[in-house]
Amino acid sequence: MGDLVAQETSYFFGDSAIISTYINPALPLNKKVQVGLANLDVGWNSGDISYGDIVSKNAAGNRYLDPVEAKLQLGGIHQFSWYADIRTLDLGFRFKKFGILLGHGFRHLGQVAFSSDLLLLYLHGNEPYIGKTLNLEVTPDINAYNELYVGGQYYLKTYTFGIKYKLLYGIANSNTEASKLDLTTDENYYELFLDKDYTLRSSGLVNYFENDSITIDFPRLTFDNLFYNNRGFALDLGFSGKVSSHVDVSLSVTDLGRIKWDFTPRKFTAQGQSKFSGFDILQFTKDTTGFSIQDSLSELLNIERSIETYTTPLGGMFTLGGKYITKRWTFGGIIQYNALYKKPIIHSTISAIRKFKFLEVGASGSIYPNSIFNIGLMAKVNMDPIAFYFSLSNVPGIFNIERTRNNSGSFGLMARF
């Protein structure tokens, strides 16, 4: 995933703007007053499979899950990740020896991991897997919160040290603490055995679970819990410096913290072993008589519900960057380890940017796990004191959406005085 591309974009431009402090609080402000307005950064990553890997189109033009095209193997785990970072307002003030940073943002990221076995069970039914154990793991880990921050920079010759303290107010969360769901079809009696140790916690996301029905509110930008519920904190630390007149380096760790979820914190658990005197799941997925297997599956799961406060950590993001800057060109590179997700994502990006009087344009190349060919474009229009920028991390991907495994984009507006 192009994790927080707006941060990378600002860094690569070689312009120490307020939004560059998202990625490192020690990237020095180059103007006395800076304002960031409505900066948006969104992206997604589908891991090792794309939409086109598991879906085909029939003669009528309708799409369907294709067991032949899928080529899935038993035991595989796949994941889909996404994020949206909306910065409503950022302020930066530079003085002789120090700087002050203030701002608000809405952060939303999620990752759903699921097993190949679950898709294969849906595609084929359980008949081909009699006598085998299928892993039906599904782990929806979603986090959305408001962020208020205050920070500072200290300038020491050609080096800068930076820190941000963030107050977090959670909007919605789901956190999978245990995810064991092993289904076995007995080879002699065709009975289903489910061995389970599953725990899911949620606040503001899973709103109702009764009589085997569930409703989910997808996280949205809201200030409902601001200052009152689901409170937490996070810390950003950074360093940057000039190695020579042309070379800059930076190192940072951001979003180290936690959130305590106390607004309707629900806990769902399913433990132990269950048995059902079986059926062929494929027959009932194709059944048109209205027969429902919901009661049977509910009996297998036997979910217990309770109210219990819980805490989720923010794993942090670690970034190492460097730039070579000349009068007309800026060459940059970043390596980033994103542990904000339950299953961390690592990626690297290089860029080259050509500078003109009122315009900067550039290209980037990024490498992610399972996706090594990602060519991006970025541009910034400078009309002092206003600057506007946008970027896209995987331009070829927009022309082949079905086979694309990741993409991200950003745009924003800044004022500098």
KEKENU-40825 format. One record per residue (C-alpha): residue number from 1; x negated, y, z negated. Coordinates in steps of 0.1 Angstrom, whole numbers, plus 5000, padded with zeros to 4 digits. Layout:
<koldo resi="NUM" px="X" py="Y" pz="Z"/>
...
REM end
This chain:
<koldo resi="1" px="5000" py="5000" pz="5000"/>
<koldo resi="2" px="4988" py="5035" pz="5007"/>
<koldo resi="3" px="4990" py="5041" pz="4970"/>
<koldo resi="4" px="4998" py="5078" pz="4963"/>
<koldo resi="5" px="4987" py="5090" pz="4997"/>
<koldo resi="6" px="4993" py="5127" pz="4989"/>
<koldo resi="7" px="4964" py="5124" pz="4965"/>
<koldo resi="8" px="4941" py="5108" pz="4990"/>
<koldo resi="9" px="4952" py="5134" pz="5017"/>
<koldo resi="10" px="4943" py="5163" pz="4995"/>
<koldo resi="11" px="4910" py="5148" pz="4984"/>
<koldo resi="12" px="4900" py="5140" pz="5020"/>
<koldo resi="13" px="4907" py="5176" pz="5032"/>
<koldo resi="14" px="4878" py="5187" pz="5010"/>
<koldo resi="15" px="4900" py="5214" pz="4996"/>
<koldo resi="16" px="4903" py="5215" pz="4958"/>
<koldo resi="17" px="4940" py="5222" pz="4956"/>
<koldo resi="18" px="4963" py="5216" pz="4926"/>
<koldo resi="19" px="4977" py="5184" pz="4942"/>
<koldo resi="20" px="4942" py="5168" pz="4943"/>
<koldo resi="21" px="4943" py="5167" pz="4905"/>
<koldo resi="22" px="4969" py="5139" pz="4908"/>
<koldo resi="23" px="4941" py="5115" pz="4917"/>
<koldo resi="24" px="4914" py="5131" pz="4895"/>
<koldo resi="25" px="4920" py="5159" pz="4869"/>
<koldo resi="26" px="4883" py="5169" pz="4874"/>
<koldo resi="27" px="4886" py="5180" pz="4910"/>
<koldo resi="28" px="4879" py="5217" pz="4905"/>
<koldo resi="29" px="4904" py="5244" pz="4915"/>
<koldo resi="30" px="4891" py="5267" pz="4941"/>
<koldo resi="31" px="4915" py="5296" pz="4936"/>
<koldo resi="32" px="4925" py="5315" pz="4904"/>
<koldo resi="33" px="4962" py="5306" pz="4907"/>
<koldo resi="34" px="4976" py="5276" pz="4926"/>
<koldo resi="35" px="5012" py="5263" pz="4929"/>
<koldo resi="36" px="5024" py="5230" pz="4943"/>
<koldo resi="37" px="5060" py="5228" pz="4954"/>
<koldo resi="38" px="5081" py="5197" pz="4963"/>
<koldo resi="39" px="5052" py="5174" pz="4971"/>
<koldo resi="40" px="5066" py="5139" pz="4982"/>
<koldo resi="41" px="5046" py="5107" pz="4985"/>
<koldo resi="42" px="5063" py="5073" pz="4994"/>
<koldo resi="43" px="5051" py="5039" pz="5005"/>
<koldo resi="44" px="5057" py="5002" pz="5005"/>
<koldo resi="45" px="5038" py="4969" pz="5009"/>
<koldo resi="46" px="5052" py="4935" pz="5017"/>
<koldo resi="47" px="5020" py="4915" pz="5008"/>
<koldo resi="48" px="5012" py="4885" pz="5030"/>
<koldo resi="49" px="5045" py="4883" pz="5049"/>
<koldo resi="50" px="5064" py="4908" pz="5071"/>
<koldo resi="51" px="5101" py="4910" pz="5079"/>
<koldo resi="52" px="5094" py="4895" pz="5113"/>
<koldo resi="53" px="5076" py="4865" pz="5098"/>
<koldo resi="54" px="5108" py="4851" pz="5082"/>
<koldo resi="55" px="5136" py="4865" pz="5104"/>
<koldo resi="56" px="5146" py="4856" pz="5140"/>
<koldo resi="57" px="5173" py="4868" pz="5164"/>
<koldo resi="58" px="5198" py="4845" pz="5181"/>
<koldo resi="59" px="5213" py="4848" pz="5215"/>
<koldo resi="60" px="5241" py="4871" pz="5202"/>
<koldo resi="61" px="5215" py="4895" pz="5188"/>
<koldo resi="62" px="5222" py="4886" pz="5152"/>
<koldo resi="63" px="5193" py="4882" pz="5128"/>
<koldo resi="64" px="5189" py="4852" pz="5105"/>
<koldo resi="65" px="5164" py="4835" pz="5082"/>
<koldo resi="66" px="5144" py="4812" pz="5104"/>
<koldo resi="67" px="5129" py="4781" pz="5087"/>
<koldo resi="68" px="5108" py="4774" pz="5118"/>
<koldo resi="69" px="5094" py="4809" pz="5121"/>
<koldo resi="70" px="5089" py="4813" pz="5084"/>
<koldo resi="71" px="5060" py="4787" pz="5082"/>
<koldo resi="72" px="5062" py="4790" pz="5044"/>
<koldo resi="73" px="5043" py="4765" pz="5022"/>
<koldo resi="74" px="5056" py="4751" pz="4989"/>
<koldo resi="75" px="5040" py="4768" pz="4959"/>
<koldo resi="76" px="5033" py="4802" pz="4975"/>
<koldo resi="77" px="5040" py="4835" pz="4957"/>
<koldo resi="78" px="5048" py="4866" pz="4976"/>
<koldo resi="79" px="5054" py="4901" pz="4965"/>
<koldo resi="80" px="5070" py="4933" pz="4978"/>
<koldo resi="81" px="5059" py="4966" pz="4962"/>
<koldo resi="82" px="5070" py="5002" pz="4967"/>
<koldo resi="83" px="5067" py="5036" pz="4951"/>
<koldo resi="84" px="5080" py="5072" pz="4953"/>
<koldo resi="85" px="5062" py="5101" pz="4938"/>
<koldo resi="86" px="5081" py="5134" pz="4937"/>
<koldo resi="87" px="5063" py="5164" pz="4923"/>
<koldo resi="88" px="5087" py="5192" pz="4916"/>
<koldo resi="89" px="5063" py="5218" pz="4904"/>
<koldo resi="90" px="5025" py="5220" pz="4897"/>
<koldo resi="91" px="5006" py="5250" pz="4884"/>
<koldo resi="92" px="4969" py="5255" pz="4882"/>
<koldo resi="93" px="4949" py="5285" pz="4867"/>
<koldo resi="94" px="4911" py="5288" pz="4870"/>
<koldo resi="95" px="4890" py="5309" pz="4847"/>
<koldo resi="96" px="4852" py="5313" pz="4846"/>
<koldo resi="97" px="4844" py="5282" pz="4826"/>
<koldo resi="98" px="4876" py="5263" pz="4824"/>
<koldo resi="99" px="4910" py="5256" pz="4841"/>
<koldo resi="100" px="4945" py="5249" pz="4830"/>
<koldo resi="101" px="4969" py="5224" pz="4847"/>
<koldo resi="102" px="5007" py="5222" pz="4842"/>
<koldo resi="103" px="5034" py="5203" pz="4860"/>
<koldo resi="104" px="5064" py="5179" pz="4863"/>
<koldo resi="105" px="5069" py="5149" pz="4884"/>
<koldo resi="106" px="5093" py="5120" pz="4890"/>
<koldo resi="107" px="5076" py="5087" pz="4893"/>
<koldo resi="108" px="5092" py="5055" pz="4906"/>
<koldo resi="109" px="5074" py="5022" pz="4915"/>
<koldo resi="110" px="5085" py="4986" pz="4917"/>
<koldo resi="111" px="5072" py="4952" pz="4925"/>
<koldo resi="112" px="5093" py="4921" pz="4931"/>
<koldo resi="113" px="5074" py="4888" pz="4932"/>
<koldo resi="114" px="5092" py="4857" pz="4945"/>
<koldo resi="115" px="5082" py="4821" pz="4954"/>
<koldo resi="116" px="5082" py="4804" pz="4988"/>
<koldo resi="117" px="5101" py="4776" pz="4972"/>
<koldo resi="118" px="5131" py="4799" pz="4966"/>
<koldo resi="119" px="5133" py="4808" pz="5003"/>
<koldo resi="120" px="5128" py="4772" pz="5014"/>
<koldo resi="121" px="5155" py="4761" pz="4991"/>
<koldo resi="122" px="5179" py="4786" pz="5007"/>
<koldo resi="123" px="5168" py="4777" pz="5042"/>
<koldo resi="124" px="5168" py="4739" pz="5039"/>
<koldo resi="125" px="5189" py="4730" pz="5008"/>
<koldo resi="126" px="5175" py="4707" pz="4982"/>
<koldo resi="127" px="5178" py="4675" pz="5002"/>
<koldo resi="128" px="5142" py="4677" pz="5017"/>
<koldo resi="129" px="5127" py="4682" pz="4982"/>
<koldo resi="130" px="5143" py="4652" pz="4964"/>
<koldo resi="131" px="5118" py="4640" pz="4938"/>
<koldo resi="132" px="5098" py="4673" pz="4940"/>
<koldo resi="133" px="5097" py="4703" pz="4916"/>
<koldo resi="134" px="5104" py="4737" pz="4931"/>
<koldo resi="135" px="5092" py="4769" pz="4915"/>
<koldo resi="136" px="5121" py="4794" pz="4918"/>
<koldo resi="137" px="5102" py="4823" pz="4902"/>
<koldo resi="138" px="5116" py="4858" pz="4907"/>
<koldo resi="139" px="5100" py="4887" pz="4888"/>
<koldo resi="140" px="5116" py="4922" pz="4893"/>
<koldo resi="141" px="5093" py="4947" pz="4876"/>
<koldo resi="142" px="5105" py="4983" pz="4882"/>
<koldo resi="143" px="5096" py="5015" pz="4864"/>
<koldo resi="144" px="5110" py="5050" pz="4868"/>
<koldo resi="145" px="5103" py="5080" pz="4846"/>
<koldo resi="146" px="5099" py="5118" pz="4843"/>
<koldo resi="147" px="5064" py="5131" pz="4837"/>
<koldo resi="148" px="5055" py="5164" pz="4820"/>
<koldo resi="149" px="5018" py="5172" pz="4818"/>
<koldo resi="150" px="4993" py="5197" pz="4805"/>
<koldo resi="151" px="4956" py="5194" pz="4813"/>
<koldo resi="152" px="4923" py="5212" pz="4814"/>
<koldo resi="153" px="4891" py="5214" pz="4834"/>
<koldo resi="154" px="4856" py="5223" pz="4821"/>
<koldo resi="155" px="4830" py="5236" pz="4846"/>
<koldo resi="156" px="4794" py="5229" pz="4839"/>
<koldo resi="157" px="4772" py="5241" pz="4868"/>
<koldo resi="158" px="4780" py="5218" pz="4897"/>
<koldo resi="159" px="4799" py="5193" pz="4875"/>
<koldo resi="160" px="4835" py="5193" pz="4864"/>
<koldo resi="161" px="4852" py="5173" pz="4836"/>
<koldo resi="162" px="4889" py="5170" pz="4835"/>
<koldo resi="163" px="4917" py="5156" pz="4813"/>
<koldo resi="164" px="4955" py="5155" pz="4814"/>
<koldo resi="165" px="4980" py="5145" pz="4787"/>
<koldo resi="166" px="5013" py="5134" pz="4800"/>
<koldo resi="167" px="5047" py="5132" pz="4781"/>
<koldo resi="168" px="5068" py="5104" pz="4797"/>
<koldo resi="169" px="5106" py="5100" pz="4796"/>
<koldo resi="170" px="5118" py="5068" pz="4810"/>
<koldo resi="171" px="5148" py="5067" pz="4834"/>
<koldo resi="172" px="5150" py="5030" pz="4842"/>
<koldo resi="173" px="5130" py="4998" pz="4838"/>
<koldo resi="174" px="5130" py="4961" pz="4842"/>
<koldo resi="175" px="5101" py="4940" pz="4829"/>
<koldo resi="176" px="5096" py="4903" pz="4833"/>
<koldo resi="177" px="5079" py="4888" pz="4803"/>
<koldo resi="178" px="5082" py="4851" pz="4813"/>
<koldo resi="179" px="5093" py="4837" pz="4847"/>
<koldo resi="180" px="5093" py="4799" pz="4847"/>
<koldo resi="181" px="5122" py="4784" pz="4866"/>
<koldo resi="182" px="5113" py="4749" pz="4878"/>
<koldo resi="183" px="5140" py="4730" pz="4897"/>
<koldo resi="184" px="5138" py="4692" pz="4902"/>
<koldo resi="185" px="5162" py="4670" pz="4921"/>
<koldo resi="186" px="5162" py="4635" pz="4908"/>
<koldo resi="187" px="5154" py="4610" pz="4935"/>
<koldo resi="188" px="5177" py="4583" pz="4921"/>
<koldo resi="189" px="5208" py="4601" pz="4910"/>
<koldo resi="190" px="5206" py="4634" pz="4929"/>
<koldo resi="191" px="5209" py="4653" pz="4896"/>
<koldo resi="192" px="5194" py="4688" pz="4892"/>
<koldo resi="193" px="5171" py="4695" pz="4864"/>
<koldo resi="194" px="5161" py="4731" pz="4856"/>
<koldo resi="195" px="5131" py="4737" pz="4833"/>
<koldo resi="196" px="5132" py="4773" pz="4823"/>
<koldo resi="197" px="5113" py="4799" pz="4802"/>
<koldo resi="198" px="5126" py="4832" pz="4816"/>
<koldo resi="199" px="5127" py="4866" pz="4798"/>
<koldo resi="200" px="5138" py="4898" pz="4815"/>
<koldo resi="201" px="5140" py="4932" pz="4796"/>
<koldo resi="202" px="5158" py="4962" pz="4810"/>
<koldo resi="203" px="5168" py="4998" pz="4802"/>
<koldo resi="204" px="5190" py="5018" pz="4824"/>
<koldo resi="205" px="5187" py="4994" pz="4853"/>
<koldo resi="206" px="5207" py="4962" pz="4845"/>
<koldo resi="207" px="5238" py="4978" pz="4830"/>
<koldo resi="208" px="5262" py="4949" pz="4827"/>
<koldo resi="209" px="5258" py="4911" pz="4825"/>
<koldo resi="210" px="5290" py="4894" pz="4813"/>
<koldo resi="211" px="5311" py="4865" pz="4827"/>
<koldo resi="212" px="5282" py="4858" pz="4851"/>
<koldo resi="213" px="5283" py="4891" pz="4869"/>
<koldo resi="214" px="5256" py="4917" pz="4871"/>
<koldo resi="215" px="5254" py="4954" pz="4882"/>
<koldo resi="216" px="5222" py="4973" pz="4889"/>
<koldo resi="217" px="5217" py="5010" pz="4891"/>
<koldo resi="218" px="5188" py="5018" pz="4914"/>
<koldo resi="219" px="5166" py="5045" pz="4898"/>
<koldo resi="220" px="5172" py="5080" pz="4909"/>
<koldo resi="221" px="5159" py="5115" pz="4901"/>
<koldo resi="222" px="5176" py="5125" pz="4868"/>
<koldo resi="223" px="5168" py="5144" pz="4836"/>
<koldo resi="224" px="5193" py="5125" pz="4814"/>
<koldo resi="225" px="5168" py="5111" pz="4789"/>
<koldo resi="226" px="5144" py="5140" pz="4790"/>
<koldo resi="227" px="5131" py="5147" pz="4754"/>
<koldo resi="228" px="5155" py="5122" pz="4738"/>
<koldo resi="229" px="5151" py="5086" pz="4748"/>
<koldo resi="230" px="5126" py="5062" pz="4763"/>
<koldo resi="231" px="5096" py="5083" pz="4753"/>
<koldo resi="232" px="5060" py="5076" pz="4761"/>
<koldo resi="233" px="5026" py="5091" pz="4769"/>
<koldo resi="234" px="4997" py="5087" pz="4794"/>
<koldo resi="235" px="4962" py="5100" pz="4798"/>
<koldo resi="236" px="4941" py="5110" pz="4828"/>
<koldo resi="237" px="4903" py="5113" pz="4826"/>
<koldo resi="238" px="4880" py="5124" pz="4854"/>
<koldo resi="239" px="4846" py="5136" pz="4865"/>
<koldo resi="240" px="4834" py="5152" pz="4898"/>
<koldo resi="241" px="4802" py="5167" pz="4909"/>
<koldo resi="242" px="4780" py="5178" pz="4938"/>
<koldo resi="243" px="4751" py="5155" pz="4944"/>
<koldo resi="244" px="4738" py="5180" pz="4971"/>
<koldo resi="245" px="4750" py="5209" pz="4991"/>
<koldo resi="246" px="4770" py="5185" pz="5013"/>
<koldo resi="247" px="4778" py="5155" pz="4991"/>
<koldo resi="248" px="4805" py="5154" pz="4965"/>
<koldo resi="249" px="4814" py="5124" pz="4942"/>
<koldo resi="250" px="4843" py="5117" pz="4919"/>
<koldo resi="251" px="4854" py="5091" pz="4894"/>
<koldo resi="252" px="4887" py="5089" pz="4875"/>
<koldo resi="253" px="4911" py="5068" pz="4856"/>
<koldo resi="254" px="4947" py="5079" pz="4855"/>
<koldo resi="255" px="4980" py="5068" pz="4840"/>
<koldo resi="256" px="4967" py="5050" pz="4809"/>
<koldo resi="257" px="4996" py="5048" pz="4785"/>
<koldo resi="258" px="5029" py="5033" pz="4776"/>
<koldo resi="259" px="5067" py="5039" pz="4773"/>
<koldo resi="260" px="5089" py="5027" pz="4745"/>
<koldo resi="261" px="5124" py="5018" pz="4759"/>
<koldo resi="262" px="5151" py="5025" pz="4733"/>
<koldo resi="263" px="5181" py="5035" pz="4754"/>
<koldo resi="264" px="5204" py="5005" pz="4758"/>
<koldo resi="265" px="5174" py="4981" pz="4759"/>
<koldo resi="266" px="5187" py="4947" pz="4770"/>
<koldo resi="267" px="5170" py="4914" pz="4768"/>
<koldo resi="268" px="5180" py="4884" pz="4789"/>
<koldo resi="269" px="5165" py="4850" pz="4781"/>
<koldo resi="270" px="5169" py="4815" pz="4796"/>
<koldo resi="271" px="5150" py="4788" pz="4778"/>
<koldo resi="272" px="5149" py="4750" pz="4776"/>
<koldo resi="273" px="5161" py="4723" pz="4801"/>
<koldo resi="274" px="5194" py="4720" pz="4818"/>
<koldo resi="275" px="5209" py="4693" pz="4839"/>
<koldo resi="276" px="5237" py="4693" pz="4865"/>
<koldo resi="277" px="5250" py="4661" pz="4883"/>
<koldo resi="278" px="5240" py="4674" pz="4916"/>
<koldo resi="279" px="5251" py="4686" pz="4950"/>
<koldo resi="280" px="5233" py="4695" pz="4982"/>
<koldo resi="281" px="5229" py="4732" pz="4980"/>
<koldo resi="282" px="5227" py="4736" pz="5018"/>
<koldo resi="283" px="5262" py="4721" pz="5022"/>
<koldo resi="284" px="5277" py="4747" pz="4999"/>
<koldo resi="285" px="5258" py="4776" pz="5014"/>
<koldo resi="286" px="5275" py="4766" pz="5047"/>
<koldo resi="287" px="5309" py="4758" pz="5031"/>
<koldo resi="288" px="5338" py="4779" pz="5045"/>
<koldo resi="289" px="5366" py="4766" pz="5022"/>
<koldo resi="290" px="5359" py="4791" pz="4995"/>
<koldo resi="291" px="5343" py="4767" pz="4971"/>
<koldo resi="292" px="5320" py="4785" pz="4946"/>
<koldo resi="293" px="5289" py="4770" pz="4930"/>
<koldo resi="294" px="5285" py="4800" pz="4907"/>
<koldo resi="295" px="5298" py="4782" pz="4876"/>
<koldo resi="296" px="5274" py="4753" pz="4882"/>
<koldo resi="297" px="5244" py="4776" pz="4886"/>
<koldo resi="298" px="5254" py="4796" pz="4855"/>
<koldo resi="299" px="5256" py="4764" pz="4836"/>
<koldo resi="300" px="5221" py="4756" pz="4847"/>
<koldo resi="301" px="5207" py="4790" pz="4837"/>
<koldo resi="302" px="5226" py="4795" pz="4804"/>
<koldo resi="303" px="5214" py="4831" pz="4799"/>
<koldo resi="304" px="5215" py="4846" pz="4765"/>
<koldo resi="305" px="5218" py="4884" pz="4760"/>
<koldo resi="306" px="5207" py="4907" pz="4732"/>
<koldo resi="307" px="5198" py="4944" pz="4725"/>
<koldo resi="308" px="5162" py="4949" pz="4715"/>
<koldo resi="309" px="5137" py="4978" pz="4718"/>
<koldo resi="310" px="5106" py="4971" pz="4738"/>
<koldo resi="311" px="5074" py="4988" pz="4751"/>
<koldo resi="312" px="5058" py="4986" pz="4785"/>
<koldo resi="313" px="5022" py="4996" pz="4792"/>
<koldo resi="314" px="5010" py="5016" pz="4821"/>
<koldo resi="315" px="4980" py="4997" pz="4834"/>
<koldo resi="316" px="4963" py="5027" pz="4850"/>
<koldo resi="317" px="4947" py="5036" pz="4883"/>
<koldo resi="318" px="4909" py="5036" pz="4888"/>
<koldo resi="319" px="4895" py="5057" pz="4917"/>
<koldo resi="320" px="4860" py="5061" pz="4931"/>
<koldo resi="321" px="4855" py="5087" pz="4958"/>
<koldo resi="322" px="4829" py="5105" pz="4979"/>
<koldo resi="323" px="4828" py="5132" pz="5006"/>
<koldo resi="324" px="4803" py="5146" pz="5030"/>
<koldo resi="325" px="4812" py="5182" pz="5039"/>
<koldo resi="326" px="4799" py="5204" pz="5067"/>
<koldo resi="327" px="4813" py="5237" pz="5081"/>
<koldo resi="328" px="4835" py="5220" pz="5106"/>
<koldo resi="329" px="4838" py="5184" pz="5094"/>
<koldo resi="330" px="4847" py="5165" pz="5062"/>
<koldo resi="331" px="4840" py="5127" pz="5060"/>
<koldo resi="332" px="4854" py="5109" pz="5029"/>
<koldo resi="333" px="4859" py="5076" pz="5013"/>
<koldo resi="334" px="4879" py="5062" pz="4984"/>
<koldo resi="335" px="4881" py="5028" pz="4966"/>
<koldo resi="336" px="4912" py="5025" pz="4944"/>
<koldo resi="337" px="4924" py="4998" pz="4920"/>
<koldo resi="338" px="4960" py="5002" pz="4911"/>
<koldo resi="339" px="4970" py="4984" pz="4879"/>
<koldo resi="340" px="5003" py="5002" pz="4875"/>
<koldo resi="341" px="5019" py="4971" pz="4891"/>
<koldo resi="342" px="5022" py="4938" pz="4873"/>
<koldo resi="343" px="5000" py="4923" pz="4900"/>
<koldo resi="344" px="4974" py="4950" pz="4907"/>
<koldo resi="345" px="4966" py="4962" pz="4943"/>
<koldo resi="346" px="4932" py="4972" pz="4955"/>
<koldo resi="347" px="4925" py="4991" pz="4987"/>
<koldo resi="348" px="4899" py="5014" pz="5003"/>
<koldo resi="349" px="4902" py="5042" pz="5028"/>
<koldo resi="350" px="4877" py="5063" pz="5049"/>
<koldo resi="351" px="4885" py="5094" pz="5068"/>
<koldo resi="352" px="4872" py="5121" pz="5092"/>
<koldo resi="353" px="4887" py="5156" pz="5094"/>
<koldo resi="354" px="4880" py="5184" pz="5118"/>
<koldo resi="355" px="4884" py="5219" pz="5105"/>
<koldo resi="356" px="4897" py="5248" pz="5126"/>
<koldo resi="357" px="4907" py="5283" pz="5116"/>
<koldo resi="358" px="4943" py="5277" pz="5107"/>
<koldo resi="359" px="4945" py="5239" pz="5111"/>
<koldo resi="360" px="4928" py="5207" pz="5098"/>
<koldo resi="361" px="4934" py="5174" pz="5116"/>
<koldo resi="362" px="4920" py="5140" pz="5108"/>
<koldo resi="363" px="4923" py="5102" pz="5110"/>
<koldo resi="364" px="4919" py="5075" pz="5084"/>
<koldo resi="365" px="4913" py="5038" pz="5083"/>
<koldo resi="366" px="4925" py="5017" pz="5054"/>
<koldo resi="367" px="4920" py="4981" pz="5042"/>
<koldo resi="368" px="4945" py="4963" pz="5020"/>
<koldo resi="369" px="4948" py="4927" pz="5010"/>
<koldo resi="370" px="4963" py="4908" pz="5040"/>
<koldo resi="371" px="4963" py="4940" pz="5062"/>
<koldo resi="372" px="4929" py="4953" pz="5074"/>
<koldo resi="373" px="4940" py="4973" pz="5105"/>
<koldo resi="374" px="4957" py="5005" pz="5093"/>
<koldo resi="375" px="4950" py="5037" pz="5112"/>
<koldo resi="376" px="4965" py="5069" pz="5098"/>
<koldo resi="377" px="4968" py="5105" pz="5108"/>
<koldo resi="378" px="4968" py="5137" pz="5086"/>
<koldo resi="379" px="4971" py="5174" pz="5092"/>
<koldo resi="380" px="4972" py="5206" pz="5072"/>
<koldo resi="381" px="4983" py="5241" pz="5083"/>
<koldo resi="382" px="4965" py="5269" pz="5065"/>
<koldo resi="383" px="4984" py="5303" pz="5065"/>
<koldo resi="384" px="4970" py="5319" pz="5034"/>
<koldo resi="385" px="4983" py="5320" pz="5008"/>
<koldo resi="386" px="5005" py="5291" pz="5020"/>
<koldo resi="387" px="4994" py="5257" pz="5031"/>
<koldo resi="388" px="5015" py="5228" pz="5044"/>
<koldo resi="389" px="5002" py="5192" pz="5048"/>
<koldo resi="390" px="5015" py="5158" pz="5059"/>
<koldo resi="391" px="5001" py="5123" pz="5065"/>
<koldo resi="392" px="5010" py="5088" pz="5076"/>
<koldo resi="393" px="4988" py="5059" pz="5066"/>
<koldo resi="394" px="4997" py="5033" pz="5093"/>
<koldo resi="395" px="5007" py="5050" pz="5126"/>
<koldo resi="396" px="5006" py="5017" pz="5147"/>
<koldo resi="397" px="5030" py="5002" pz="5121"/>
<koldo resi="398" px="5059" py="5026" pz="5130"/>
<koldo resi="399" px="5059" py="5011" pz="5165"/>
<koldo resi="400" px="5062" py="4975" pz="5153"/>
<koldo resi="401" px="5082" py="4978" pz="5121"/>
<koldo resi="402" px="5092" py="4941" pz="5120"/>
<koldo resi="403" px="5055" py="4930" pz="5118"/>
<koldo resi="404" px="5042" py="4958" pz="5096"/>
<koldo resi="405" px="5032" py="4948" pz="5061"/>
<koldo resi="406" px="5026" py="4983" pz="5047"/>
<koldo resi="407" px="5031" py="5020" pz="5054"/>
<koldo resi="408" px="5032" py="5052" pz="5035"/>
<koldo resi="409" px="5036" py="5089" pz="5041"/>
<koldo resi="410" px="5034" py="5122" pz="5023"/>
<koldo resi="411" px="5041" py="5159" pz="5028"/>
<koldo resi="412" px="5040" py="5190" pz="5007"/>
<koldo resi="413" px="5037" py="5227" pz="5003"/>
<koldo resi="414" px="5011" py="5247" pz="4983"/>
<koldo resi="415" px="5005" py="5284" pz="4975"/>
<koldo resi="416" px="4970" py="5297" pz="4964"/>
<koldo resi="417" px="4961" py="5331" pz="4952"/>
REM end
